[in-house]
Amino acid sequence: MTRLVAIGTEKGLFLATHDGGGWHVSPLHFAVKSVYAVAIDTRGDTPRILAGASSAHWGPSVAISSDLGKSWAEPDDPAIVFPADTGAALERVWQLAPGPAGRPEVVYAGTEPSALFRSEDAGRSFSLVRGLWDHPHRPTWEPGGGGQAIHTVLPDPRDDARVVVAMSTGGVYRTADGGGSWTPGNTGIRAVHVPDPFPEYGQCVHKVARDGAEPDRFYAQVHHGVYRSDDGAASWTSIADPLPGDFGFPIVAHPSKPGVIYNFPMIADMDRYPVDHRCRVYRSRDAGASWEPLSDGLPTEPFYPSVLRDAMCVDAGEPAGVYFGSKSGEVFASLDEGDSWSRVAAHLPAVLCVRAAVI
Amino acid sequence: MGAVILLPGVLRPEAAGASRLEVTAPGTVRGVLAEVAARWPRLAKRLRDERGELRRYVNLYVDGEECRRVKGLDTPVPEGAEIQIIPSVAGG
């Protein structure tokens, strides 16, 4: 079994592989471009890597490799372009998400400014999902500290017409009709930055994950809070109380075991450090009712860097791999579902996103 | 006679490796960039976003004058002009 980890950083992409004998990290791809989004699409005959690489000088682009990074293809016409009538220009791609297994040609992209794009040709070209762009709420979505972007796109594995998206200071939105209409799904999520503690939308949602075994169950890490939804991301209840801190960015779900989730709690938004300044992942095996710290193999010295919203992931191995990268340029892996950890890479630029797959 | 665009090394792959491009210079920077878009579309996408606006850290000098300090995309491009494209120095 070979595991592939794609590591997007502020200044390039790295590919790490593990075939049982330790980690091998590739040289740099996309030098000096920030890689906010990467996907490993394993639905076809050969794995494909999609990377959203953005140059501060020359703009954003989406490139695809079908040979594990030996070569990259980028169309002459950019894959993601805002239509002229929107008056918008693509700042960067924050999310690349393969669609359902039965629709290998479908790929989604979440972008800054906040928009959802859908590809019907496996990511070579995308079309703006108009129903969300034209939503009456959109003009009032506010940019968060990192920008105004759709950072979470969760296609329903059972139904191509159903998708959940999330953004910071916009919240969660859902469609059940292929993107034509969208409903906010934020009931129960507390907002701390506006007078109304429970607005219809506008919550600062940092990341949402779909349960790997129960597709109507979701988990959310919010600016101040961790939540679970049991009704398809319509309403939410807090699962933060057992955690040592309710602030953080990532939350991920085991690919197949119900109720098994991971996150990296931090102290608070004005104290953005790992709890006790220790590098620990927290795991729940009961959908957030209880949590346990995981630190076997992780650094024991004081640890201050953040783990950003897309810098944690799982693969579908048996047992599943769990991965995270830090703003200090370190990447860690657990090949036993979190019980023990080892370092994949160090001294990289700040890690923005990590995606892994068994290839 | 037209005008000449001088490309930095980092952009030459977008124009089949050329370091200088000859254009017909139809009067303004906007016109020159329209010609670039028609003949070297990959290069044009690196210089302008989909609204046609020059990317923030792309600096375009017409005979030594950065176009933003003249008339932006409406800066005149005289016959025989030399257009230099120089990326900003920024970031860490």
Interface residues (C-beta under 8 A of the other chain):
Chain A: S55 A56 H57 W58 G59 D76 D77 P78 V81 F82 A84 G87 A88 A89 L90
Chain B: V10 L11 P41 R42 K45 R46 L47 D49 E50 R51 E53 R55 R56 Y57 V58 P87 S88 A90 G91
